[in-house]
Structure formats: structure tokens, C-alpha cells
Amino acid sequence: MRAADMHCDTIGALYEAERKGEPLSLRENGLQIDLNKMQEGGYLLQNFAMFVNLNETERPFETCVKMIDLFYREMEKNRDRIRPVTSWKEMEENRKQGIMSALLTLEEGEVCQGDPALLRILYRLGARMMTLTWNYENSLAFPGREDGMPETEKGLKEKGFEMVEEMERLGMIVDVAHLSDKGIRDVLQAAKKPFAASHSNARSLAFHPRNLPDDLIRAIGEKGGVIGVNYYWRFLEEIPEEGRKLSRILRVVEHMKHMKNVGGIECIGLGSDFDGISGEVELESAAGLPRLAAAMKKEGFTETEIDAVFYKNVYRLYRELL
């Protein structure tokens, strides 16, 4: 079994630990992702997000660059097991050598501060995917509304359209996770290439503005994009079972089944959100992926479909765009 995960917050967790004077290692730690757990789970590739909370820094670009520095320090320490990639060719070279790949991504478009020059600098530093927003309005766009209702009237701003165009010109994947419904529709109209929703689920199964309504699941699939299914209980369940904040494996599979029926098997990937989610997680960590594959098989997914969801759909997207 092989896997490619489009989103985790592990670098952010390592960054916070280092700031507190309690550094952790990517090789082995008590988080949901480390290299030992990834190898046990059969990982080919992990997207590592540089998540910047605008409420916690006045210098988002500088904070992002410091996180990127930590990312590369960990990559250098662990070159025997994982290496950073910026292209499909590098991913393939690592796979052939039995080395895992790490793709650097950005979570919060305001790290560019509305300036395409900063986007280009981050691209040169290795970033190959970026969400246009996190949970706050920024210079690019509006996110899903915090009052629990989807935002249907406010989408991309002028700078957001400019940033989408520049990202596609550079070869950086647009990530619409966290973006408002209107914003995603704007991207669908503006984008000339497929794009990702790196860690989003189906709103029909769990009503939350971070989840995607059926028409957007279908449209992203028709565009050739990929949606990474998120393991966080808030995006899996409207009402937690017995009041427990539990991310159930079966519920992850139910979201996959719904997306398959709506957008086709080709639009589904993995977007765990590991080390960025709270509550109990039945999968527990990256090492638990064989349990997810077993649950998918039990629920009627074929081996070919499981491979597509676990890594082939993401690799197809990256082969086309990177």
C-alpha cells in the first residue's frame, strides 16, 4: 500500500515546540506524523503546510519563512528517508530510490501580503501549493463564514484573481480549502488549470462552511481537481456520536463514497489534517492508514479505487501541474 497526503500541520507543531524551547524531531515524536509512522503507513509523499495564523503574528511573510527554514533543516537531517520535492520528476526519482517525498505548501494566502513578488520568492523557496485564505478575510479573498453559514456572496478580491493567475503562471497549485463558496466559484471561472481542495469534506454529510456542497464537488471533479478528505470530526459529523468528539474511520469512508457518487472516484484524495485536528482520531496517526484501506475495502471500494484515492489521483494532478 502506498499513500500521498495533501495536508498536515506537523511543521507548525514542530515550530511551536522549538519556540517554547522544547524541540521535536520529524524522525520520531509524539505527534500524529513522524517519519517512522509515515513509513509504517506506506507513505510516498506528504504535503507539509506552513500554516500562519494572522491573529498571532504581525509579520506573516517573515513567520512563514522561519517555518520554511525549519522544514529544510528537518529535511537535511533526514535525507536518508525523506527529501523535499518541487517537481513530478523529483517525486519519481525519490520513489524509485525508496525515499519519501515532502512537498512544501502554504496555508494562508496573506503570507504574500497581496504582493506577487513575495509569492515568487516563496515559490523559489520551494512552495508548490497555497490556500488563498485560512479562516480570516485577507487581501485576496473571503473564507467560509465563522458564524457557521456558507459565504455565498463574497469571493475573490481583485488581488485574489491576480494571485490565481500568477500561481498558475509559476506552476503553483491553487488550494481552495478554507475559501468561501463564492470564492471557489470564482476560481472555477478564472483558473485555466485543475486545482485542489487539500483538506475538505462533503457538506451533504456534515454541514459546515469548510465542507463542499455537491455542486462544487462535481465542478472540481469535472475540472480535473482533487479533494483531500479530512479526518477532523467537525468535518465528518454534524452531531458527534454519543457526544464524543471522535473521528470515525467509517465516517471518513462515507464521505469518500459520497464524493465518488457525486464527482467520481478521480476527484478524491487524502487530506488528513494531522497535527492540526483535535479530539479522538480512530486512525490515531499516519501509521493507521492500513486500517482506512481495510475499511474502504469492506465498504465496497475496489483495490484500484483504493489506490486511486490513496495516491494515484494526487500523483496524476502533480504530474500535470508540477
C-alpha positions as CSV (number, residue, x, y, z in Angstrom):
1,M,0.0,0.0,0.0
2,R,1.2,3.5,-0.9
3,A,-0.1,6.9,0.1
4,A,0.1,10.6,-0.6
5,D,-1.5,13.1,1.9
6,M,-2.3,16.6,0.7
7,H,-2.3,18.3,4.1
8,C,-0.8,18.2,7.6
9,D,0.2,20.8,10.2
10,T,3.2,18.9,11.5
11,I,5.8,21.6,10.7
12,G,3.7,24.1,12.6
13,A,3.7,21.8,15.6
14,L,7.5,21.5,15.4
15,Y,7.8,25.2,15.0
16,E,5.8,25.9,18.2
17,A,7.7,23.3,20.1
18,E,11.0,24.9,19.1
19,R,9.8,28.4,20.1
20,K,8.9,27.0,23.5
21,G,12.4,25.6,23.9
22,E,11.2,22.0,23.6
23,P,12.2,21.0,20.1
24,L,10.9,17.9,18.5
25,S,12.2,15.8,15.7
26,L,10.4,14.9,12.4
27,R,12.1,11.5,12.6
28,E,10.3,10.4,15.7
29,N,7.9,12.3,18.0
30,G,4.6,12.0,19.8
31,L,2.7,13.8,17.1
32,Q,0.4,12.2,14.5
33,I,3.1,12.4,11.9
34,D,6.7,11.4,12.0
35,L,8.9,9.5,9.6
36,N,8.5,6.2,11.4
37,K,4.7,6.5,11.3
38,M,4.8,7.5,7.7
39,Q,6.9,4.5,6.7
40,E,4.6,2.2,8.6
41,G,1.6,3.8,6.8
42,G,3.2,3.3,3.4
43,Y,3.7,7.0,2.5
44,L,5.1,8.0,-0.8
45,L,4.5,11.7,-0.2
46,Q,3.4,14.2,2.4
47,N,2.4,17.8,1.8
48,F,3.7,19.8,4.7
49,A,1.8,23.1,5.2
50,M,3.4,26.3,6.5
51,F,0.3,27.4,8.5
52,V,0.4,31.1,9.6
53,N,-2.3,32.4,11.9
54,L,-2.8,36.1,11.2
55,N,-4.1,36.7,14.7
56,E,-0.7,35.5,16.1
57,T,1.8,37.5,14.0
58,E,2.1,40.9,12.6
59,R,4.7,39.7,10.1
60,P,3.1,36.7,8.2
61,F,5.8,36.6,5.5
62,E,8.6,36.5,8.0
63,T,6.9,33.9,10.1
64,C,6.3,31.8,7.0
65,V,10.0,32.0,6.0
66,K,11.1,30.9,9.5
67,M,8.8,27.9,9.2
68,I,10.3,27.1,5.8
69,D,13.8,27.3,7.4
70,L,12.7,24.7,10.0
71,F,11.2,22.5,7.2
72,Y,14.6,22.4,5.3
73,R,16.6,21.8,8.5
74,E,14.5,18.7,9.1
75,M,14.8,17.6,5.5
76,E,18.6,17.9,5.7
77,K,18.7,15.9,8.9
78,N,16.6,13.1,7.4
79,R,17.8,12.9,3.8
80,D,18.2,9.1,4.2
81,R,14.4,8.8,4.5
82,I,12.7,11.9,3.1
83,R,13.6,14.7,0.6
84,P,11.9,17.9,-0.5
85,V,10.4,17.9,-4.0
86,T,9.3,20.7,-6.3
87,S,8.5,18.7,-9.4
88,W,6.9,15.5,-10.6
89,K,10.4,14.3,-11.8
90,E,11.8,14.7,-8.3
91,M,8.9,12.7,-6.8
92,E,9.5,9.9,-9.2
93,E,13.2,9.9,-8.5
94,N,12.6,9.6,-4.8
95,R,10.0,6.8,-5.3
96,K,12.5,4.8,-7.4
97,Q,15.1,5.1,-4.6
98,G,12.7,4.2,-1.8
99,I,12.8,7.7,-0.4
100,M,9.7,9.5,0.8
101,S,8.9,12.9,-0.7
102,A,7.9,16.2,1.1
103,L,6.0,18.9,-0.8
104,L,6.1,22.4,0.8
105,T,2.7,24.1,0.9
106,L,1.3,27.4,2.3
107,E,-1.8,27.7,4.4
108,E,-2.9,31.4,4.4
109,G,-2.5,33.4,1.3
110,E,-1.8,36.5,3.3
111,V,1.8,35.3,3.8
112,C,2.3,37.1,0.4
113,Q,0.7,40.3,1.8
114,G,-1.0,40.8,-1.5
115,D,2.3,41.1,-3.3
116,P,3.1,38.8,-6.3
117,A,6.8,39.4,-5.7
118,L,6.5,37.7,-2.3
119,L,4.6,34.8,-3.9
120,R,7.5,34.4,-6.4
121,I,10.0,34.4,-3.6
122,L,8.1,31.7,-1.7
123,Y,7.9,29.7,-5.0
124,R,11.7,30.0,-5.3
125,L,11.9,28.7,-1.7
126,G,10.0,25.6,-2.8
127,A,6.4,26.3,-2.2
128,R,4.2,24.5,-4.7
129,M,0.6,24.9,-3.3
130,M,-1.2,27.6,-1.4
131,T,-4.6,28.2,0.1
132,L,-5.9,31.7,-0.7
133,T,-7.3,32.1,2.8
134,W,-7.4,30.5,6.2
135,N,-10.3,31.4,8.5
136,Y,-10.0,35.2,8.1
137,E,-10.7,37.7,5.4
138,N,-7.5,38.8,3.8
139,S,-6.3,40.9,0.8
140,L,-7.1,38.1,-1.6
141,A,-10.5,36.7,-0.7
142,F,-13.1,35.8,1.9
143,P,-13.2,32.4,3.8
144,G,-16.1,30.3,4.8
145,R,-18.1,32.4,7.3
146,E,-17.3,31.9,11.0
147,D,-21.0,32.0,12.0
148,G,-21.4,28.5,10.6
149,M,-23.2,29.6,7.4
150,P,-21.6,29.2,3.9
151,E,-20.5,32.5,2.4
152,T,-22.4,32.8,-0.9
153,E,-21.9,36.4,-1.9
154,K,-18.2,37.3,-1.1
155,G,-15.4,35.6,-3.0
156,L,-12.1,36.6,-4.6
157,K,-11.0,40.2,-4.4
158,E,-9.1,41.8,-7.3
159,K,-5.7,40.8,-5.8
160,G,-7.1,37.2,-5.4
161,F,-7.7,37.0,-9.2
162,E,-4.3,38.4,-9.8
163,M,-2.7,35.8,-7.4
164,V,-4.5,32.9,-9.1
165,E,-3.2,34.0,-12.4
166,E,0.3,34.3,-11.1
167,M,0.2,31.0,-9.3
168,E,-0.8,29.2,-12.5
169,R,1.9,31.0,-14.5
170,L,4.5,29.9,-12.0
171,G,3.3,26.4,-11.6
172,M,2.0,26.6,-8.1
173,I,-1.3,24.7,-7.3
174,V,-4.2,26.8,-6.2
175,D,-5.8,25.3,-3.0
176,V,-9.4,26.3,-2.3
177,A,-9.6,24.7,1.1
178,H,-11.0,27.3,3.6
179,L,-12.2,29.5,0.7
180,S,-15.8,30.7,0.6
181,D,-18.3,29.0,-1.8
182,K,-18.3,32.2,-4.0
183,G,-14.5,32.2,-3.9
184,I,-14.4,28.6,-5.2
185,R,-16.8,29.5,-7.9
186,D,-14.6,32.5,-8.8
187,V,-11.6,30.1,-9.0
188,L,-13.5,27.7,-11.2
189,Q,-14.2,30.6,-13.6
190,A,-10.7,32.1,-13.5
191,A,-8.5,29.1,-13.4
192,K,-7.2,27.6,-16.6
193,K,-5.8,24.5,-14.8
194,P,-7.1,21.9,-12.3
195,F,-6.7,22.8,-8.6
196,A,-7.1,21.2,-5.2
197,A,-9.2,21.4,-2.1
198,S,-6.5,19.9,0.1
199,H,-8.5,19.1,3.2
200,S,-12.3,19.4,2.7
201,N,-15.2,17.1,3.1
202,A,-18.9,16.8,1.9
203,R,-21.4,19.3,3.2
204,S,-24.3,17.0,2.5
205,L,-23.0,14.6,5.2
206,A,-21.7,17.3,7.7
207,F,-23.0,20.8,7.4
208,H,-20.0,23.1,7.8
209,P,-18.8,26.1,5.7
210,R,-15.4,24.3,5.4
211,N,-17.1,21.4,3.6
212,L,-18.0,21.4,-0.1
213,P,-21.6,21.3,-1.4
214,D,-22.4,18.7,-4.1
215,D,-22.3,21.2,-7.0
216,L,-18.7,22.2,-6.1
217,I,-17.6,18.6,-5.6
218,R,-18.9,17.9,-9.1
219,A,-17.4,21.0,-10.6
220,I,-13.9,20.4,-9.1
221,G,-14.0,16.8,-10.4
222,E,-15.0,18.0,-13.9
223,K,-12.1,20.5,-13.8
224,G,-9.7,17.6,-13.1
225,G,-9.1,18.7,-9.5
226,V,-8.6,16.6,-6.4
227,I,-10.3,16.9,-2.9
228,G,-8.4,15.6,0.1
229,V,-10.7,14.0,2.6
230,N,-10.2,15.5,6.1
231,Y,-10.2,13.3,9.2
232,Y,-11.3,16.0,11.6
233,W,-14.5,15.1,13.5
234,R,-16.1,18.5,13.0
235,F,-16.0,18.0,9.2
236,L,-17.2,14.4,9.5
237,E,-20.1,14.6,11.8
238,E,-22.9,17.1,12.3
239,I,-23.7,15.7,15.7
240,P,-20.9,13.6,17.3
241,E,-21.9,10.1,18.1
242,E,-22.8,9.9,21.8
243,G,-21.4,13.4,22.2
244,R,-17.9,12.2,21.7
245,K,-15.5,14.3,19.6
246,L,-14.5,11.2,17.6
247,S,-13.2,11.0,14.1
248,R,-14.5,7.6,13.0
249,I,-12.9,5.7,10.2
250,L,-16.2,4.6,8.8
251,R,-17.4,8.2,8.6
252,V,-14.2,9.1,6.6
253,V,-15.2,6.3,4.2
254,E,-18.8,7.5,4.0
255,H,-17.6,10.9,2.8
256,M,-15.4,9.2,0.2
257,K,-18.4,7.2,-1.0
258,H,-20.5,10.3,-1.3
259,M,-17.8,12.1,-3.2
260,K,-17.4,9.2,-5.5
261,N,-21.1,9.2,-6.3
262,V,-21.1,13.0,-6.9
263,G,-17.8,13.8,-8.5
264,G,-16.3,10.4,-9.5
265,I,-13.5,8.4,-7.9
266,E,-10.9,10.6,-9.7
267,C,-11.6,13.6,-7.6
268,I,-10.8,12.0,-4.2
269,G,-7.5,12.0,-2.3
270,L,-6.3,12.1,1.3
271,G,-6.1,15.3,3.3
272,S,-5.7,14.1,6.8
273,D,-5.1,17.5,8.6
274,F,-2.9,15.5,11.0
275,D,-1.4,17.6,13.8
276,G,-3.9,20.3,13.1
277,I,-7.0,18.5,14.4
278,S,-8.3,17.9,17.9
279,G,-10.4,15.2,19.5
280,E,-10.1,11.4,19.3
281,V,-9.0,10.0,15.9
282,E,-9.6,6.3,15.3
283,L,-6.7,6.3,12.8
284,E,-4.6,7.8,15.5
285,S,-1.6,8.7,13.3
286,A,-0.1,8.2,9.9
287,A,0.7,4.6,10.8
288,G,-3.0,3.8,10.8
289,L,-3.6,4.1,7.1
290,P,-3.9,0.3,6.5
291,R,-7.0,0.4,8.7
292,L,-8.5,3.0,6.4
293,A,-7.8,0.9,3.4
294,A,-9.3,-2.1,5.1
295,A,-12.5,-0.1,5.9
296,M,-12.7,1.1,2.3
297,K,-12.5,-2.4,1.0
298,K,-15.1,-3.6,3.5
299,E,-17.5,-0.8,2.2
300,G,-17.1,-1.9,-1.4
301,F,-14.2,0.0,-2.8
302,T,-12.1,-2.0,-5.2
303,E,-8.3,-2.2,-4.9
304,T,-8.0,0.0,-8.0
305,E,-10.2,2.6,-6.4
306,I,-8.3,2.5,-3.1
307,D,-5.1,3.1,-4.9
308,A,-6.6,6.0,-6.8
309,V,-7.7,7.6,-3.5
310,F,-4.6,6.8,-1.6
311,Y,-2.1,8.2,-4.1
312,K,-2.8,7.9,-7.8
313,N,-5.3,10.8,-8.1
314,V,-2.9,13.2,-6.3
315,Y,0.1,11.9,-8.4
316,R,-1.9,12.5,-11.6
317,L,-2.6,16.1,-10.5
318,Y,1.0,16.7,-9.6
319,R,2.2,15.1,-12.8
320,E,0.1,17.5,-14.8
321,L,0.9,20.7,-12.8
322,L,4.4,20.3,-11.3
